[in-house]
Amino acid sequence: MNNPSMSTITIYHNPACGTSRNVLGLIRNSGAEPTVIAYLETPPDRATLKALIAAMGISARDVLRIKGSPYDALGLGDPKWSDEQLIDFMLQHPILINRPIVVTPLGTRLCRPSETVLDILPGAQGGAFRKEDGEPVIDAEGRRV
């Protein structure tokens, strides 16, 4: 399918994360093939990470992943850390960057829960979609359940 949004969507993806896989599936269900950045292998640089955080309109702290990361070991729950310092930690330990972050012409979002991506996809859903756990998200007519 030739879709004008094919090269205008980027997902910062972790293939080991179910939420990230579900978001990628929803993007593809809209007929788009996004640019997929496996951010654990190819982390964003400081300027890109700062731009993503600014585009989402949230703080660096709001992007931190707690579960399955060195968050507790590094003491990142302490409010003493500035956004710049938290970004330093994310650059040193990309697993601290929560995922998936999706960039489309309609906005940039941390797509947790995965349905959040529907708010920024330019294309309509092409048919039914269920999350990996079987939860229906999109019905056969391409409408949100």
Contacts in CASP RR format, 6 or more apart in sequence:
PFRMAT RR
TARGET T0000
AUTHOR 0000-0000-0000
METHOD contacts of the structure
MODEL  1
MNNPSMSTITIYHNPACGTSRNVLGLIRNSGAEPTVIAYLETPPDRATLK
ALIAAMGISARDVLRIKGSPYDALGLGDPKWSDEQLIDFMLQHPILINRP
IVVTPLGTRLCRPSETVLDILPGAQGGAFRKEDGEPVIDAEGRRV
1 31 0 8 1.000
3 31 0 8 1.000
3 32 0 8 1.000
3 33 0 8 1.000
3 123 0 8 1.000
5 30 0 8 1.000
5 31 0 8 1.000
5 32 0 8 1.000
5 104 0 8 1.000
5 105 0 8 1.000
5 121 0 8 1.000
5 122 0 8 1.000
5 123 0 8 1.000
6 32 0 8 1.000
6 33 0 8 1.000
7 35 0 8 1.000
8 32 0 8 1.000
8 104 0 8 1.000
8 105 0 8 1.000
8 122 0 8 1.000
9 27 0 8 1.000
9 32 0 8 1.000
9 34 0 8 1.000
9 35 0 8 1.000
9 102 0 8 1.000
9 103 0 8 1.000
9 104 0 8 1.000
9 121 0 8 1.000
9 122 0 8 1.000
10 34 0 8 1.000
10 35 0 8 1.000
10 36 0 8 1.000
10 37 0 8 1.000
10 102 0 8 1.000
10 103 0 8 1.000
11 20 0 8 1.000
11 23 0 8 1.000
11 24 0 8 1.000
11 27 0 8 1.000
11 34 0 8 1.000
11 35 0 8 1.000
11 36 0 8 1.000
11 37 0 8 1.000
11 100 0 8 1.000
11 101 0 8 1.000
11 102 0 8 1.000
11 103 0 8 1.000
12 37 0 8 1.000
12 39 0 8 1.000
12 44 0 8 1.000
12 52 0 8 1.000
12 97 0 8 1.000
12 99 0 8 1.000
12 100 0 8 1.000
12 101 0 8 1.000
12 102 0 8 1.000
13 20 0 8 1.000
13 23 0 8 1.000
13 24 0 8 1.000
13 36 0 8 1.000
13 37 0 8 1.000
13 38 0 8 1.000
13 39 0 8 1.000
13 99 0 8 1.000
13 100 0 8 1.000
14 20 0 8 1.000
14 38 0 8 1.000
14 39 0 8 1.000
14 40 0 8 1.000
14 99 0 8 1.000
14 100 0 8 1.000
15 21 0 8 1.000
15 38 0 8 1.000
17 99 0 8 1.000
17 100 0 8 1.000
18 132 0 8 1.000
19 99 0 8 1.000
19 100 0 8 1.000
19 111 0 8 1.000
19 112 0 8 1.000
19 113 0 8 1.000
19 114 0 8 1.000
20 99 0 8 1.000
20 100 0 8 1.000
21 132 0 8 1.000
22 114 0 8 1.000
22 131 0 8 1.000
22 132 0 8 1.000
22 137 0 8 1.000
23 100 0 8 1.000
23 102 0 8 1.000
23 111 0 8 1.000
23 114 0 8 1.000
23 117 0 8 1.000
24 34 0 8 1.000
24 36 0 8 1.000
24 100 0 8 1.000
25 129 0 8 1.000
26 114 0 8 1.000
26 115 0 8 1.000
26 117 0 8 1.000
26 118 0 8 1.000
26 121 0 8 1.000
26 125 0 8 1.000
26 129 0 8 1.000
26 137 0 8 1.000
26 138 0 8 1.000
27 34 0 8 1.000
27 102 0 8 1.000
27 117 0 8 1.000
27 121 0 8 1.000
28 34 0 8 1.000
29 125 0 8 1.000
29 126 0 8 1.000
29 127 0 8 1.000
29 129 0 8 1.000
29 138 0 8 1.000
30 121 0 8 1.000
30 122 0 8 1.000
30 123 0 8 1.000
30 124 0 8 1.000
30 125 0 8 1.000
30 126 0 8 1.000
31 123 0 8 1.000
31 126 0 8 1.000
32 121 0 8 1.000
32 122 0 8 1.000
32 123 0 8 1.000
34 102 0 8 1.000
37 44 0 8 1.000
39 94 0 8 1.000
39 97 0 8 1.000
39 99 0 8 1.000
39 101 0 8 1.000
40 94 0 8 1.000
40 95 0 8 1.000
43 49 0 8 1.000
43 91 0 8 1.000
43 94 0 8 1.000
43 97 0 8 1.000
44 52 0 8 1.000
44 97 0 8 1.000
45 91 0 8 1.000
46 87 0 8 1.000
46 91 0 8 1.000
49 87 0 8 1.000
49 90 0 8 1.000
49 91 0 8 1.000
49 97 0 8 1.000
50 87 0 8 1.000
52 63 0 8 1.000
52 101 0 8 1.000
52 103 0 8 1.000
52 108 0 8 1.000
53 59 0 8 1.000
53 60 0 8 1.000
53 63 0 8 1.000
53 83 0 8 1.000
53 87 0 8 1.000
55 103 0 8 1.000
55 107 0 8 1.000
55 108 0 8 1.000
56 62 0 8 1.000
56 63 0 8 1.000
56 101 0 8 1.000
56 108 0 8 1.000
56 109 0 8 1.000
56 110 0 8 1.000
58 110 0 8 1.000
59 83 0 8 1.000
60 83 0 8 1.000
60 84 0 8 1.000
60 86 0 8 1.000
60 87 0 8 1.000
60 90 0 8 1.000
61 81 0 8 1.000
61 83 0 8 1.000
61 86 0 8 1.000
62 110 0 8 1.000
63 90 0 8 1.000
63 97 0 8 1.000
63 98 0 8 1.000
63 101 0 8 1.000
63 110 0 8 1.000
64 71 0 8 1.000
64 76 0 8 1.000
64 86 0 8 1.000
64 90 0 8 1.000
64 96 0 8 1.000
64 97 0 8 1.000
64 98 0 8 1.000
65 71 0 8 1.000
65 95 0 8 1.000
65 96 0 8 1.000
65 97 0 8 1.000
65 98 0 8 1.000
65 99 0 8 1.000
66 72 0 8 1.000
68 95 0 8 1.000
69 93 0 8 1.000
69 95 0 8 1.000
69 96 0 8 1.000
70 93 0 8 1.000
70 95 0 8 1.000
70 96 0 8 1.000
71 77 0 8 1.000
71 96 0 8 1.000
74 89 0 8 1.000
74 93 0 8 1.000
76 86 0 8 1.000
76 89 0 8 1.000
76 96 0 8 1.000
81 89 0 8 1.000
89 96 0 8 1.000
90 96 0 8 1.000
90 97 0 8 1.000
98 110 0 8 1.000
98 112 0 8 1.000
99 110 0 8 1.000
100 110 0 8 1.000
100 111 0 8 1.000
100 117 0 8 1.000
101 108 0 8 1.000
101 109 0 8 1.000
101 110 0 8 1.000
101 111 0 8 1.000
102 108 0 8 1.000
102 109 0 8 1.000
102 111 0 8 1.000
102 117 0 8 1.000
102 120 0 8 1.000
104 120 0 8 1.000
104 121 0 8 1.000
104 122 0 8 1.000
105 122 0 8 1.000
106 119 0 8 1.000
106 120 0 8 1.000
106 121 0 8 1.000
106 122 0 8 1.000
107 120 0 8 1.000
108 120 0 8 1.000
109 116 0 8 1.000
109 117 0 8 1.000
109 119 0 8 1.000
109 120 0 8 1.000
110 116 0 8 1.000
111 117 0 8 1.000
114 131 0 8 1.000
114 137 0 8 1.000
115 137 0 8 1.000
115 144 0 8 1.000
118 125 0 8 1.000
118 137 0 8 1.000
118 144 0 8 1.000
124 142 0 8 1.000
125 138 0 8 1.000
125 142 0 8 1.000
125 143 0 8 1.000
125 144 0 8 1.000
126 138 0 8 1.000
126 142 0 8 1.000
127 138 0 8 1.000
127 139 0 8 1.000
127 140 0 8 1.000
127 141 0 8 1.000
127 142 0 8 1.000
128 136 0 8 1.000
128 138 0 8 1.000
128 139 0 8 1.000
128 140 0 8 1.000
128 142 0 8 1.000
129 136 0 8 1.000
129 137 0 8 1.000
129 138 0 8 1.000
129 142 0 8 1.000
130 136 0 8 1.000
130 137 0 8 1.000
131 137 0 8 1.000
136 145 0 8 1.000
137 144 0 8 1.000
137 145 0 8 1.000
138 144 0 8 1.000
138 145 0 8 1.000
139 145 0 8 1.000
END
